Amino acid sequence: MWELRSASFWRAIFAEFFATLFYVFFGLGASLRWAPGPLHVLQVALAFGLALATLVQAVGHISGAHVNPAVTFAFLVGSQMSLLRAFCYMAAQLLGAVAGAAVLYSVTPPAVRGNLALNTLHPGVSVGQATTVEIFLTLQFVLCVFATYDERRNGRLGSVALAVGFSLTLGHLFGMYYTGAGMNPARSFAPAILTRNFTNHWVYWVGPIIGGGLGSLLYDFLLFPRLKSVSERLSILKGARPSDSNGQPEGTGEPVELKTQAL
């Protein structure tokens, strides 16, 4: 429980709340229909992608800029963060998403806000097909996040923020036609709770969570394995205090998992 006494821990929690608020505000805002006619998928995809890229650049060094419970779950599966931190991240992300959607709701004319860009299945797409699509969308996204955040890579190419943003954009360009491209349970939860419409809502939790978990297992245990013992993984999950090279507690109080996600 040493994390609860760490200032960096609470800064990270606030960063996740703050970042998810802005992500949902700008992403959902760009998805609203202000004029008759079809919604421009490219506009929505770029809005979500650029919003995330901006936030990764802004708070990635503070919290890792997960901004997504599925991404946090993936890091938990990979034993890169403690259970306590993961729970607090997810709570902050959900609260931030609802806050961002609430602000958007309050500043948008009733005739425009509609269902607040609620994720819905395209007519003809079954829940099984939708869940599979969400799994694949989130799987590719988490693989990109893990690969670009990986501190073991020598000479990373390009911008981490842009790589993650483009991966999210790719997911939206494909997924918008099937499921509205959830890829993020917090993003799907916010408009659902404000409009009180939870039809097929479970798809937007089950798909991304499975996809995130599979992405973590695929990258951390098969593609680029992290050589950690079971005891080391359990220690991280329990939130053991990081130690310096002499085995003494570090003075910074910065969690191990944040160092592995440094941008």
VENGIJO-V815670 format. One record per pair of residues at least 24 apart in sequence whose C-alpha atoms are under 10 Angstrom apart, sorted by the first residue. I is the first residue (numbers start at 1). J is the second residue. If there is no record, write none. Layout:
BEGIN
((I	J) (I	J))
END
This chain:
BEGIN
((1	84) (1	238) (1	239) (1	240) (1	241) (2	239) (2	240) (2	241) (2	253) (3	82) (3	84) (3	85) (3	239) (3	240) (3	241) (3	253) (3	254) (3	255) (4	84) (4	85) (5	253) (6	252) (6	253) (6	254) (6	255) (7	252) (7	253) (7	254) (8	62) (8	63) (8	252) (8	253) (8	254) (8	255) (8	258) (9	62) (9	63) (9	85) (9	88) (9	253) (9	254) (9	255) (9	258) (10	63) (10	85) (10	88) (11	59) (11	62) (11	63) (12	59) (12	60) (12	61) (12	62) (12	63) (12	64) (12	65) (12	85) (12	88) (12	89) (12	92) (12	258) (13	62) (13	63) (13	85) (13	86) (13	88) (13	89) (13	90) (13	91) (13	92) (13	93) (14	62) (14	63) (14	88) (14	89) (14	92) (14	93) (14	96) (15	55) (15	58) (15	59) (15	60) (15	61) (15	62) (15	63) (15	64) (15	65) (15	66) (15	67) (15	89) (15	92) (15	93) (15	96) (16	55) (16	59) (16	60) (16	62) (16	63) (16	64) (16	65) (16	66) (16	67) (16	68) (16	88) (16	89) (16	90) (16	91) (16	92) (16	93) (16	94) (16	95) (16	96) (16	97) (17	65) (17	67) (17	88) (17	89) (17	90) (17	91) (17	92) (17	93) (17	94) (17	95) (17	96) (17	97) (17	98) (17	99) (17	100) (18	55) (18	59) (18	67) (18	92) (18	93) (18	95) (18	96) (18	97) (18	99) (18	100) (19	51) (19	52) (19	54) (19	55) (19	56) (19	58) (19	59) (19	60) (19	63) (19	65) (19	66) (19	67) (19	68) (19	92) (19	93) (19	96) (19	97) (19	100) (20	51) (20	52) (20	55) (20	65) (20	66) (20	67) (20	68) (20	92) (20	93) (20	94) (20	95) (20	96) (20	97) (20	98) (20	99) (20	100) (20	186) (20	187) (21	67) (21	92) (21	93) (21	94) (21	95) (21	96) (21	97) (21	98) (21	99) (21	100) (21	101) (21	102) (21	103) (21	104) (21	186) (21	187) (21	190) (22	51) (22	52) (22	55) (22	67) (22	96) (22	97) (22	99) (22	100) (22	101) (22	103) (23	47) (23	48) (23	49) (23	50) (23	51) (23	52) (23	53) (23	54) (23	55) (23	67) (23	68) (23	96) (23	97) (23	100) (23	101) (23	187) (24	48) (24	51) (24	52) (24	67) (24	96) (24	97) (24	98) (24	99) (24	100) (24	101) (24	102) (24	103) (24	104) (24	186) (24	187) (24	188) (24	190) (24	191) (25	51) (25	96) (25	97) (25	98) (25	99) (25	100) (25	101) (25	102) (25	103) (25	104) (25	105) (25	187) (26	50) (26	51) (26	52) (26	100) (26	101) (26	104) (27	51) (27	52) (27	100) (27	101) (27	117) (27	187) (28	100) (28	101) (28	104) (28	105) (28	113) (28	116) (28	117) (28	118) (28	187) (28	188) (28	190) (28	191) (29	100) (29	101) (29	104) (29	105) (29	108) (29	113) (29	116) (29	117) (30	117) (31	113) (31	116) (31	117) (31	118) (32	108) (32	112) (32	113) (32	114) (32	115) (32	116) (32	117) (32	118) (33	111) (33	112) (33	113) (33	114) (33	116) (33	117) (34	109) (34	111) (34	112) (34	113) (35	112) (41	172) (41	173) (41	174) (41	175) (41	176) (41	177) (41	180) (42	169) (42	170) (42	172) (42	173) (42	176) (43	169) (43	173) (44	169) (44	172) (44	173) (44	176) (44	180) (45	165) (45	166) (45	168) (45	169) (45	170) (45	171) (45	172) (45	173) (45	174) (45	175) (45	176) (45	181) (46	165) (46	166) (46	168) (46	169) (46	170) (46	172) (46	173) (47	165) (47	168) (47	169) (47	172) (48	165) (48	166) (48	168) (48	169) (48	172) (49	161) (49	162) (49	163) (49	164) (49	165) (49	166) (49	167) (49	168) (49	169) (49	170) (49	171) (49	172) (50	161) (50	162) (50	164) (50	165) (50	166) (50	168) (50	169) (51	165) (51	168) (52	161) (52	162) (52	164) (52	165) (52	166) (52	168) (52	169) (53	159) (53	160) (53	161) (53	162) (53	163) (53	164) (53	165) (53	166) (53	167) (53	168) (54	161) (54	162) (54	165) (55	161) (55	165) (56	160) (56	161) (56	162) (56	164) (56	165) (56	263) (57	159) (57	160) (57	161) (57	162) (57	263) (58	161) (59	263) (60	149) (60	160) (60	161) (60	258) (60	261) (60	262) (60	263) (61	258) (61	259) (61	261) (61	262) (61	263) (62	254) (62	258) (62	259) (62	261) (62	262) (62	263) (63	89) (63	257) (63	258) (63	259) (63	261) (63	262) (64	149) (64	257) (64	258) (64	259) (64	260) (64	261) (64	262) (64	263) (65	89) (65	161) (65	261) (65	262) (65	263) (66	90) (66	93) (66	145) (66	261) (67	92) (67	93) (67	94) (67	96) (67	97) (67	184) (67	186) (67	187) (68	92) (68	93) (68	94) (68	97) (68	183) (68	184) (68	185) (68	186) (68	187) (68	208) (69	93) (69	94) (69	183) (69	184) (69	185) (69	186) (69	187) (69	205) (69	208) (69	209) (69	212) (70	138) (70	139) (70	142) (70	183) (70	184) (70	185) (70	186) (70	205) (70	206) (70	207) (70	208) (70	209) (70	210) (70	211) (70	212) (70	213) (71	138) (71	139) (71	141) (71	142) (71	143) (71	145) (71	146) (71	183) (71	184) (71	185) (71	208) (71	209) (71	211) (71	212) (71	213) (71	215) (71	216) (72	142) (72	209) (72	212) (72	213) (73	208) (73	209) (73	210) (73	212) (73	213) (73	216) (74	139) (74	142) (74	143) (74	145) (74	146) (74	208) (74	209) (74	210) (74	211) (74	212) (74	213) (74	214) (74	215) (74	216) (74	217) (74	220) (75	142) (75	145) (75	146) (75	212) (75	213) (75	215) (75	216) (75	217) (75	220) (75	257) (75	261) (76	213) (76	216) (76	233) (76	236) (76	237) (76	257) (77	212) (77	213) (77	214) (77	215) (77	216) (77	217) (77	220) (77	233) (77	237) (78	146) (78	213) (78	215) (78	216) (78	217) (78	218) (78	219) (78	220) (78	221) (78	225) (78	226) (78	233) (78	237) (79	216) (79	220) (79	226) (79	228) (79	230) (79	232) (79	233) (79	234) (79	235) (79	236) (79	237) (79	238) (79	257) (80	220) (80	233) (80	236) (80	237) (80	255) (80	256) (80	257) (80	258) (80	259) (80	260) (80	261) (81	233) (81	235) (81	236) (81	237) (81	238) (81	239) (81	240) (81	255) (81	256) (81	257) (81	258) (81	260) (81	261) (82	233) (82	234) (82	235) (82	236) (82	237) (82	238) (82	239) (82	240) (82	255) (82	256) (82	257) (83	236) (83	237) (83	238) (83	239) (84	237) (84	238) (84	239) (85	237) (85	238) (85	239) (85	255) (85	257) (86	237) (90	185) (90	186) (91	186) (92	186) (93	185) (93	186) (93	187) (94	185) (94	186) (94	187) (94	188) (94	189) (94	190) (95	186) (95	189) (95	190) (96	186) (96	187) (96	190) (97	185) (97	186) (97	187) (97	188) (97	189) (97	190) (97	191) (98	186) (98	187) (98	188) (98	189) (98	190) (98	191) (98	192) (98	193) (98	194) (99	190) (100	187) (100	190) (100	191) (101	187) (101	189) (101	190) (101	191) (101	192) (101	193) (101	194) (102	190) (102	191) (102	193) (102	194) (105	191) (105	194) (105	195) (114	195) (115	191) (115	192) (115	194) (115	195) (115	196) (115	197) (116	190) (116	191) (116	192) (116	194) (116	195) (117	180) (117	187) (117	188) (117	190) (117	191) (117	192) (118	180) (118	182) (118	187) (118	188) (118	189) (118	190) (118	191) (118	192) (118	193) (118	194) (118	195) (118	197) (118	198) (118	201) (119	176) (119	178) (119	179) (119	180) (119	181) (119	182) (119	187) (119	188) (119	189) (119	191) (119	192) (119	197) (119	198) (119	199) (119	200) (119	201) (119	203) (119	204) (120	176) (120	177) (120	178) (120	179) (120	180) (120	181) (120	182) (120	188) (120	198) (120	199) (120	200) (120	201) (120	203) (120	204) (121	176) (121	177) (121	178) (121	179) (121	180) (121	181) (121	199) (121	200) (121	201) (121	203) (122	176) (122	177) (122	178) (122	179) (122	180) (123	177) (123	178) (123	179) (124	178) (125	177) (125	178) (125	179) (126	178) (126	179) (127	179) (127	200) (127	201) (127	202) (127	203) (128	203) (128	207) (129	178) (129	179) (129	203) (130	175) (130	178) (130	179) (130	180) (130	181) (130	200) (130	203) (130	204) (130	207) (131	178) (131	179) (131	200) (131	202) (131	203) (131	204) (131	205) (131	206) (131	207) (131	208) (131	210) (131	211) (132	203) (132	206) (132	207) (132	208) (132	210) (132	211) (133	171) (133	174) (133	175) (133	178) (133	179) (133	181) (133	182) (133	183) (133	203) (133	207) (133	208) (133	211) (134	171) (134	175) (134	178) (134	179) (134	180) (134	181) (134	182) (134	183) (134	184) (134	203) (134	204) (134	205) (134	206) (134	207) (134	208) (134	209) (134	210) (134	211) (134	212) (135	183) (135	203) (135	204) (135	205) (135	206) (135	207) (135	208) (135	209) (135	210) (135	211) (135	212) (135	213) (135	214) (135	215) (136	171) (136	175) (136	183) (136	207) (136	208) (136	210) (136	211) (136	212) (136	214) (136	215) (137	167) (137	168) (137	170) (137	171) (137	172) (137	174) (137	175) (137	181) (137	182) (137	183) (137	207) (137	208) (137	211) (137	212) (138	167) (138	168) (138	171) (138	181) (138	182) (138	183) (138	184) (138	207) (138	208) (138	209) (138	210) (138	211) (138	212) (138	213) (138	214) (138	215) (139	171) (139	183) (139	207) (139	208) (139	209) (139	210) (139	211) (139	212) (139	213) (139	214) (139	215) (139	216) (139	218) (140	167) (140	168) (140	170) (140	171) (140	211) (140	212) (140	214) (140	215) (141	165) (141	166) (141	167) (141	168) (141	169) (141	170) (141	171) (141	183) (141	208) (141	211) (141	212) (141	215) (142	167) (142	168) (142	183) (142	208) (142	211) (142	212) (142	213) (142	214) (142	215) (142	216) (142	218) (142	219) (143	167) (143	211) (143	212) (143	214) (143	215) (143	216) (143	217) (143	218) (143	219) (143	220) (143	223) (144	168) (144	215) (144	219) (145	215) (145	216) (145	261) (146	215) (146	216) (146	219) (146	220) (146	224) (146	261) (147	219) (147	220) (147	223) (147	224) (148	261) (148	263) (149	259) (149	260) (149	261) (149	262) (149	263) (150	220) (150	224) (150	260) (150	261) (150	262) (150	263) (151	259) (151	260) (151	261) (151	262) (151	263) (152	224) (152	226) (152	260) (153	224) (159	263) (160	263) (161	263) (179	203) (179	204) (180	204) (182	207) (182	208) (183	207) (183	208) (183	209) (183	211) (183	212) (184	208) (184	209) (184	212) (185	209))
END
